């Protein structure tokens, strides 16, 4: 029954109740059975490509008519290659080792008791997200792999795409003889539904929001259930003094890739820090960024350094606000620092704990950066754009957590499990 005939409260209660029942049925399925469901979903996505692309076209037309930002439209777009990529991501998840039942640690006590810490599903997971249709298939596949039921709530800008995707996924699940309510999609765009779902204490076990900072803060403020989150992706590239020992062109290429390969994503670099001893590399990298059309928001020292090397129209003096900004656009903050200490202090002060990179051939500097930068992902001599579940071999990701409890960084199927202690004896009494 739809929300229009039930009212928001009753509708969300129904979603939560069905999720609980479905999660209990899921725990009875073997890992092989869950993998078979995922393969059926992947086949269904490919077979329905034309339907999915047609639905997406409606969302794209509405987005353009409503003046949605180019970065958001880029996230929303779905084509034949995109459908193929989604299906392959589901297959990759299916092929992974089943996390459920895995023994995290085990040992035998002096009294003969065997103690095991085993991975188990969380239960029912609420995913709230914006724009990207691939989140629908990624979230569904990761939750099924980890034995969790999921309730998906996409953004209104991708309603047609997500509705079509959810239908394909549920049809594939049902064709496998399994309760399709292991994946449910919230059909209403009414924001009151989010608040109602976030109050389903005792039914929905955790909420995971994916989207802009305003969405995530709104979820945290309303939630009565645990939330796994990341607010922003203010990512940095630090070019250390030891970068002079790297192959020619490497600093330039990594800086350009980190900033421009896809600007509207959370792991794109927003600030580049240069050690004062690498002015030549700074000029080379900034000139390359400017050639790609990036506007540079520079500290006073960098403005002087770039004068005559980069067009004045592409250089603007940085303000204090620029250091903490997630631009998601062709804008990059640039600053010269006197030492690695200054770089680490800057990142820990202004960064969001998401992803930060160091470019250096100095092992001691690299070790310090890894140990002292307080981020979920630290990259060494590579682009921040690799901070991604797919690139980490997770197949897909449910999100990138900047929290420090339960999960941190890209979250795969194993991160959607909790654990229970299993104690096996032979009649021991205390």
Secondary structure, 3 states (H helix, E strand, C coil): CCHHHHCHHHHHHHHHHHHHHHHHHHCCCCHHHHHHHHHHHHHHHHHCHHHHHHHHHHHHHHHHHCCCCHHHHHHHCCCHHHHHHHHHHHHHHHHCCCCCCCEEEEEECCCCCEEEEEEEECCEEEEEECCCCHHHHHHHHHHHHCCCEEEEECCHHHHHHHHHHHHHHHHHHHHCCCCHHHEEECCCCCCHHHHHHCCCCCCCCEEEEECCHHHHHHHHHHCCCEEECCCCCCEEEEECHHHHHCCCCHHHHHHHHHHHCCCCCCCCEEEEEEEHHHHHHHHHHHHHHHHCCCEEEECHHHHHHHECCECHHHEEECCHHHHHCCCCCCEEEEEEECCHHHHHHHHHHHCCCCEEEEECCCHHHHHHHHHHCCCCEEEECCCHHHCCCCCCCCCCCCCEECCCCCCCEECCHHHHEEEEEEEECCCCCC
